[in-house]
Amino acid sequence: MTAALWLASSLIALSSPAPFASVTPSSAPGPDVIAGAPAPDFAYRSTEQRWTRLDDALAGGDVLLVIGAGEPQIVQLQRERAALIAHGVIPIAVIDMKDSPAWSLAQRLGVTFSLLSDPRHDIASAYRVAESADGRPGQAWFAIDRDGRVRACGRRLDGIPSFNDLACASFGTGVTIGAISDATQ
């Protein structure tokens, strides 16, 4: 079975069933990451065992980075993946799991976008996503343009009716959104 992973400017066919990667930080956490700020870069090892950076993904389009994604958000991103790609937006989800369970989840859900394992919370820390009382990272999303700037962000994932509409509004592709404003707080 072959999966597709959108990185850089092309579709890369993988020999594995789903895109999945391990993460390493590229810098210590800086100031809060807000709209207009530069997006912290990070590196991840792809399913081909190559180290890839956020900048590599940005070479292929804008990125919607979803940190602390749970199964409902992963399913929603998978369902909306084609529409996001059609608008030039590359979805990347970051999950708080070790490699093996993350790989199993990606296979079970048929994930065909970048799903990054971040059990040490390196990306969550770099993006200043606060930890919950149980020590797990919170949830947040970041719309990052090709220049590596955060165009919009939010600190909740629950209640987002459409990641595609959210991305279109963040990158100014002409979609009018009513219910998104609550999800950006």
HELIX and SHEET records of a PDB file:
HELIX    1   1 LEU A   54  LEU A   58  1                                   5    
HELIX    2   2 GLU A   71  ALA A   86  1                                  16    
HELIX    3   3 ASP A   99  LEU A  109  1                                  11    
HELIX    4   4 ASP A  122  ALA A  126  1                                   5    
HELIX    5   5 PHE A  163  PHE A  171  1                                   9    
HELIX    6   6 ALA A  179  THR A  184  5                                   6    
SHEET    1   A 2 ALA A   3  LEU A   7  0                                        
SHEET    2   A 2 SER A  10  LEU A  14 -1                                        
SHEET    1   B 8 TRP A  51  ARG A  53  0                                        
SHEET    2   B 8 PHE A  42  ARG A  45 -1                                        
SHEET    3   B 8 ALA A  21  PRO A  25 -1                                        
SHEET    4   B 8 SER A 114  SER A 117  1                                        
SHEET    5   B 8 VAL A  89  ILE A  95  1                                        
SHEET    6   B 8 ASP A  62  ILE A  67  1                                        
SHEET    7   B 8 ALA A 140  ILE A 144 -1                                        
SHEET    8   B 8 VAL A 150  GLY A 154 -1                                        
END                                                                             
